[in-house]
Amino acid sequence: MTTRPTRFLIFKVNHLGDNIVFLPVVEALRGCFPEADVLVVTSPAEAALYQGPRGATDIFAPCARDLFNRTWRRPWAALRWWLRLRAFRADGCLISYDQANFPHLLATWVGGSVRIGANMRYIRVHGSVTHVIPPPPDWNIVRWNWEMGRALATAFGRGDRWPASAPAPDLRHLVSPLPRHGTRKRVVLHGGSKSALRRWPLERFAELGRRLAAEHEVVWINTPENRGLPPDPRWVLAEPPDVAALASMLASCDLYVGNNSGPMHVANALGRRGVIVSGPSNRGWDPYWHPERWTVLRHPDLRCLPCEVPDVGIQHCANLSAPLACLQYWDVDRVESACRAALSERGR
């Protein structure tokens, strides 16, 4: 009798950066279990991340995160998705730490006898996780994801094959070479972030872009937050329609400048240099790979930092006497100096 391959079901329905720092787990599972079937449940915009040669064998991307998390209000959709996942017949399941109650409920029904996850305070589904993986003391998200993957591999007898640390994800399947014109260095500016509390003031980003454009090719990435800003005629305006276009653009740059956001993690995974204004973000979200190539601008002595707790998030600035002082501290001169220092470095 032929034994069917092990089947792993993975829930990772979230935004771009969260998926970038999780992707090495899927790639490592494929390495430890080359014969296994790996089904990743994710968001449509992020599905392409898992389509590489070491990515998932199957991808289910029904809808964006917020709609997915509210599916319990739409029982007809919940039933359809339950049937789709039940047919997979999972042996083991990994529920990423950032998943809401509905994915936990699905995992309880169709996730197999081994279900790896975290004991988050907002989860009300009793028994959804059989193996609880606590966060590391510093809340480093990449390491937390990595230990969840190690626990799944260990539960199925191959923990000894799990690498000691997480490598950068392989994004080569997304990247297409972009032409370069002349010898000027290319600087990509991305002033967006899904949270307004993480955005360095847009007018400062624009002034930085105007200064750098005197010597470098500046690519200004349009986002919903900055489309109304009058562009500098020297800029190259870009609005990547998908993650592949974004990765190709970032792979071509000599320096990435932005906030702590999803595109920052893409640039970091691609090995680019970067300067970011961190603001309230927890240090666990700092660029994980190639730290010597990244400058994280964080207020040196603000008592309220970091105010973000990864399992809670941040909804408002608690510094009532000086709102968003962590971001306001960084004037254009300081950030420009950090950018020029990064552009002058070689061989790192």
Residue pairs with C-beta under 8 A, 6 or more apart in sequence:
5 33
5 35
5 36
5 37
6 33
6 35
6 36
6 37
6 91
6 92
6 156
7 36
7 37
7 38
7 39
7 88
7 89
7 90
7 91
7 92
7 112
8 29
8 33
8 36
8 37
8 38
8 39
8 90
8 91
8 92
8 93
8 94
8 152
9 39
9 41
9 85
9 88
9 90
9 92
9 93
9 94
9 107
9 110
9 111
9 112
10 25
10 26
10 38
10 39
10 40
10 41
10 56
10 93
10 94
10 96
11 41
11 93
11 94
11 95
11 96
11 99
11 103
11 106
11 107
12 18
12 19
12 22
12 40
12 41
12 42
12 46
12 96
12 99
13 41
13 42
13 43
13 65
13 68
13 69
13 99
13 103
14 42
14 43
14 46
14 65
14 96
14 98
14 99
15 43
15 46
15 65
15 194
15 262
16 45
16 46
16 243
16 262
16 263
16 265
16 266
17 261
17 262
17 263
17 264
17 265
17 266
17 285
18 96
18 98
18 141
18 262
19 42
19 43
19 46
19 49
20 49
20 169
20 262
20 265
20 266
20 269
21 141
21 142
21 145
21 265
21 288
22 96
22 145
23 49
23 50
23 55
23 169
23 269
24 142
24 145
24 146
24 149
24 166
24 167
24 168
24 169
25 94
25 145
25 146
25 148
25 149
25 166
26 38
26 40
26 50
26 54
26 55
26 56
27 52
27 54
27 55
27 169
27 170
28 146
28 149
28 153
28 162
28 163
28 166
29 36
29 38
29 149
29 152
29 153
30 36
30 38
30 54
30 55
30 56
30 57
31 54
31 161
32 153
32 158
32 161
32 162
33 153
33 156
33 158
36 57
37 57
37 58
37 88
38 56
38 57
38 58
39 56
39 57
39 58
39 59
39 60
39 85
39 88
39 90
40 50
40 55
40 56
40 58
40 59
40 60
41 60
41 61
41 62
41 85
41 103
41 106
42 49
42 50
42 59
42 60
42 61
43 61
43 63
43 64
43 65
43 68
44 61
44 62
44 63
44 64
45 64
45 242
45 243
46 61
46 243
47 59
47 61
48 174
48 242
48 243
48 244
49 55
49 169
49 171
49 174
49 243
50 56
50 59
51 59
51 173
52 170
52 171
52 172
52 173
52 174
53 170
53 173
54 170
55 173
58 88
60 81
60 84
60 85
62 68
62 77
62 81
63 71
68 102
68 103
69 100
69 101
69 102
69 103
70 102
71 77
71 78
71 81
71 102
72 78
72 101
72 102
72 105
78 102
81 106
82 106
82 109
82 110
85 106
85 109
85 110
86 109
86 110
88 110
90 110
90 111
90 112
91 112
91 113
91 114
91 156
92 111
92 112
92 113
92 114
92 115
92 116
92 152
92 155
92 156
93 107
93 110
93 111
93 112
93 114
93 115
93 116
94 115
94 116
94 117
94 148
94 149
94 152
95 103
95 104
95 107
95 111
95 115
95 116
95 117
95 118
95 128
95 129
96 117
96 145
96 148
97 117
97 118
97 120
97 133
97 135
97 144
97 145
97 148
97 310
97 311
99 117
100 122
101 122
101 123
101 124
101 125
104 117
104 123
104 125
104 128
104 129
105 125
105 128
107 115
107 117
107 128
107 129
108 115
108 125
108 127
108 128
111 128
113 130
114 130
114 131
114 152
114 155
114 156
115 128
115 129
115 130
115 131
116 129
116 130
116 131
116 133
116 148
116 151
116 152
116 155
117 128
117 129
117 131
117 132
117 133
117 148
118 129
118 132
118 133
118 134
118 135
118 144
118 148
118 311
119 129
119 132
119 134
120 311
121 311
121 312
122 311
131 151
131 155
133 144
133 147
133 148
133 151
135 144
135 284
135 310
135 311
136 143
136 144
136 147
136 284
138 283
138 284
139 282
139 283
139 284
139 309
139 310
140 283
140 284
140 288
141 284
141 285
141 288
141 310
142 166
142 288
143 165
143 166
144 284
145 166
146 165
146 166
149 162
150 159
150 162
151 159
153 159
153 161
153 162
154 162
166 288
167 289
168 268
168 269
168 270
168 271
168 289
168 290
169 269
171 247
171 251
171 266
171 269
171 270
174 243
174 244
174 247
174 248
175 244
175 247
175 248
175 251
175 270
176 244
176 248
177 248
177 252
178 248
178 249
178 251
178 252
180 186
180 252
181 217
182 217
184 215
184 216
184 217
185 216
185 217
185 254
185 255
185 343
186 216
186 217
186 219
186 252
186 253
186 254
186 255
187 212
187 216
187 217
187 218
187 219
187 253
187 254
187 255
187 256
187 257
187 339
187 343
188 219
188 221
188 249
188 250
188 253
188 255
188 256
188 257
188 258
188 267
189 205
189 208
189 209
189 212
189 218
189 219
189 220
189 221
189 257
189 258
190 221
190 223
190 256
190 257
190 258
190 259
190 261
190 263
190 264
191 199
191 200
191 202
191 205
191 221
191 223
191 225
191 226
191 258
191 259
192 199
192 221
192 223
192 224
192 225
192 226
192 258
192 259
192 261
192 263
193 199
193 225
193 258
193 259
193 260
193 261
194 261
194 262
195 314
196 225
197 279
197 280
197 314
197 316
197 317
197 324
198 259
198 260
198 261
198 279
198 280
198 281
199 225
199 259
199 279
199 327
200 259
200 277
200 279
200 327
200 330
200 335
201 327
201 328
202 225
202 226
202 229
204 330
204 331
204 332
204 335
205 226
205 257
206 229
206 232
207 332
208 257
208 332
208 335
208 336
208 339
209 218
209 220
209 232
209 235
210 232
210 234
211 332
211 336
212 218
212 336
212 339
213 232
213 234
213 235
216 254
216 343
217 236
218 232
218 234
218 235
218 236
219 235
219 236
219 237
219 238
219 249
219 253
220 231
220 232
220 235
220 236
220 237
220 238
221 238
221 239
221 240
221 246
221 249
221 263
222 237
222 238
222 239
231 237
238 249
240 246
240 248
240 249
243 266
246 263
246 266
247 266
247 270
250 256
250 263
250 266
250 267
250 270
250 272
251 270
251 272
253 267
253 272
254 272
254 273
254 343
255 272
255 273
255 274
255 275
255 339
255 342
255 343
256 263
256 264
256 267
256 272
256 273
256 274
256 275
257 274
257 275
257 276
257 335
257 339
258 264
258 267
258 274
258 276
258 277
259 276
259 277
259 278
259 279
260 276
260 277
260 278
260 279
260 281
260 285
260 286
264 274
264 276
264 287
265 287
267 274
268 274
268 287
268 288
268 289
268 290
268 294
269 289
271 289
271 290
271 293
272 293
273 293
273 294
273 342
273 343
273 345
274 287
274 293
274 294
274 295
274 342
275 294
275 295
275 297
275 335
275 338
275 339
275 342
276 287
276 294
276 295
276 296
276 297
277 297
277 327
277 330
277 335
278 286
278 296
278 297
278 298
278 326
279 324
279 326
279 327
280 305
280 306
280 307
280 308
280 314
280 317
280 324
280 326
281 306
281 308
282 306
282 308
282 309
282 310
283 306
284 310
285 308
285 310
286 294
286 296
287 294
287 296
292 348
293 342
293 348
295 338
295 341
295 342
297 330
297 334
297 335
297 338
298 305
298 326
299 305
299 325
299 326
299 329
302 319
302 325
302 326
302 329
304 318
304 319
304 326
305 326
307 314
307 317
307 318
307 319
308 314
317 323
317 324
319 325
319 326
322 328
